[in-house]
Amino acid sequence: MIYSDLYTKNQTKIPSILAYGLIVFLVVFFTWVFSNKPNYSKAALTKVRQVEVTNVSPVQVTIYWESNQKEPGWVVFGTNRNNVVNVQVDDRDAGSTKNSYLNHLVTLKNLDDNRKYYYKIISGDKLVESPDGGPFSFQTPSSTSLIQSGNVSPAYAPSVQYSNGSPVEDAIVLLTVNGPKEQFFPLLTTTKSPDGSFLIPLNTFYNENTLTQQTLPGSQNVTLQIIDQEGQQYTVLATISQLSQLSTLQFKNGGTYVFGSDKATQKVLGAETSVKPQKSPAQIDIIYPEENALIPGLNPLIKGTALPGSSVSISVHSKESYSAVVVADSKGNWSYVLPQNLSLGNHVITIQSKDSAGQLITVKRNFTLIANGNEGKVLGVASSEATITPTLPPSPTPTVYIPITSTIAPTSSPPVTGETDNLPAFGGMSLIIVGLGLILVY
């Protein structure tokens, strides 16, 4: 017998099948460990025409951008600049279905107040970054910055129409404050079906620099940009007080309407087109607040519609109860300012008024007042669901704050582009090589 044979027989050798099993287990286990952070696929960069942070509140904001063509889009965000992992799809998308849009709206909800957030835009499977090459960012205001807002009439147009009379539906309406001294976050909504109407509450603006809430005077100049689904743009120049007096707007690409110029005359590309103010048919309804709305503050705006010149009986039921009778104006609009602040919690508004047939109509709204941004999904300062049309569904959608029903979080996160994480691949390949080496040794 050769001495080397004796030496070899004395060695303990791991059975081949056990060695293979051990290697497979280690590869799977460590690959899972390395891939515990989200896996991003590398994507090409792209540019978009406009990016805006709008409808800012202590607990949510809406990101708006216009892409160069109709394409799907979503946002990834978080509080860590280097680890934006939360995914939010477009407000109009449901579940895992991602539709193509030219104008994109993504509302980020359940945010912490007084905190900085970072976000990246994915538009058409391509990454959009800020000019410095990193993620965009914004900071939410403090919930303590909430103030009691006055009774400010909203910006409202009964219809936006093309020259052929068809309504401009699902168009972006972006309101910006003019003036170099102070900058305010824009407010945003969309035109509604079937009449192309829009409504933007004007009781809350947040200063971009101080993050404080302010109510602007009626003389403040503002600009409304109306951008349709094809990227055509129409501009309205007015003051805050004038925005509640808009009539039907005739949409023409590149046109500008200067409120008060020749009373009801719109200047479109140098030509003038006479526009006759139109009134929307009156209905008995509560426009503010929305059913089951969560509202920061203690004195919400209460506003609605009824037959012009008719009486409206209003009752507010809570720990404190208030009753009043108001009269609708010539356009059928009415509003009510509470004499005192309400307490936090649940409240019910009931109105009664007679319709054109003399029948007494009763409408109720439930809403909740909250003071801290962490107490619930607060509805923001401009509604993407606001409407004041005569054929509202059973639960009308206009509200002082952004509705929480339009964005549905996906059940599974869609693929997010922009970053590459090769650790799982490198880790798995390394372990395979080590395992093969052990087999060869034994």
Secondary structure, DSSP 4 states (H G I P E B T S, - for coil): --HHHHHHHTS----HHHHHHHHHHHHHHHHHHHTTSPPPBP--B---SEEEEES--SS-EEEEEEEEEEE-EEEEEESSTT---EEEE-TT--TT----EEEEEEEE-SPPTT-EEEEEEEETTEEE--TTSS-EEEEPPPGGG------PPPEEES-EE-TTS-B--S-EEEEEE--SS--B--EEEE--TTT--EEE--S-EEBTTT--EEPPPTT-EEEEEEE-TTS-EEEEEEETGGGGG---EE--TT-EEETBTTBTEEEETTEEEE----PPPP--EEEESPTTEEEESSS--EEEE-STT-EEEEEEESSS-EEEEEE--TTSEEEE--SSPPPSEEEEEEEEEE-TTS-EEEEEEEEEEESSGGGS----SS-TT----SS--SS----SS--SSS----SSPPP-BS----HHHHHHHHHHHHHHHHHHH-
